């Protein structure tokens, strides 16, 4: 997508809203996840990352969630966690504001701004041992802040809703002729196992602390001074050992035991929780993965509104995500041995 597209944020409006230097000398789309679009904005003699916040879940509470995440992001940075330096809204000190798009007839869009971090994205494979150690230390620092959410009702609670709807999703995929239909039906036994892990784990709000919630390769930048952790907008309360297990395996691509154990070892050396792992500790993160699969199946089959580009991406992503389920469930069931120190 080109930054010149009519629905992209108007760079002049962004400059005015955040009181950045002028003039705009460069403006280009650089990517983004399903929940946002990201642009590089050069203004005056500085470079910024401009993120358009899109709320694809259509969650009516997303601004309140974002406010809690913003509070946590600031405290994490103040505690020394390496993250892109945000530019607050100068009017009210919040992390975002509403600006016009290039086409003034389109609705306003929500954006936030960070100072640009010069570096390279971390690749999709298992990370290097040094990065695994860094991630373990960062996770221990975040958990060590012991920050509780101001309003727990703003965040999801562990549930098995997607597992309960799996037959419905499979039927919709088969009816629409989606290529992922066969994989959906084949994944049903593993989905049932994930639901059982969630039920066994239970809901433990008294053990939760605010944390980043998505430390993996896509949110890490390798910069000259060292790694930087990005994308704090969906910070969430989690039980520490559950997030540790998920981060360790994610950075290991659910395959490289050596890297997974390095994350855990560094976490515990940095003062993190040393409670033994149980397969149920991965239930919540695996179910979150199923929620993301369901989101894409709904887009691919027309159950959820989507543009043609979003539908095409959903058709591409769903089979890849489904193919990974059996191995991840197998690893979860062996977690005690996989992460044995």
Number of C-alpha atoms within 10 A of each C-alpha: 10 11 20 14 13 14 17 21 27 21 23 17 15 21 18 12 17 17 13 17 13 14 13 17 12 14 20 16 19 15 13 13 9 11 13 15 19 21 23 21 26 22 19 13 10 14 19 21 24 25 23 22 20 15 15 12 10 8 9 9 12 18 14 13 21 20 17 22 23 21 15 24 25 16 15 22 15 10 12 11 19 16 21 21 16 19 19 17 17 13 10 9 10 15 22 25 21 17 22 21 22 19 15 13 10 12 12 17 17 19 23 22 26 20 17 17 18 13 15 12 15 19 12 12 13 23 20 13 17 14 20 26 23 18 27 26 22 23 27 22 20 24 25 16 15 14 16 18 21 10 10 16 10 16 17 10 15 19 17 22 12 21 22 13 11 19 14 12 23 23 14 19 23 17 11 13 13 17 15 23 22 15 17 24 17 15 18 17 10 17 24 15 16 28 23 16 24 23 16 13 18 16 16 11 13 9 13 21 19 24 30 23 20 20 23 22 20 16 14 21 21 17 14 11 9 11 21 20 21 20 18 22 21 19 23 23 23 25 18 24 22 20 23 28 23 24 26 28 28 21 25 26 19 22 17 17 17 15 26 30 23 24 29 30 21 21 26 17 14 17 13 23 16 13 9 11 20 18 21 22 25 27 28 26 21 22 22 16 16 22 16 16 22 21 19 26 27 19 22 29 21 14 14 13 13 17 9 11 9 15 20 14 15 21 19 15 17 24 20 13 16 19 15 12 20 16 13 19 21 14 19 26 18 14 20 14 12 19 22 13 9
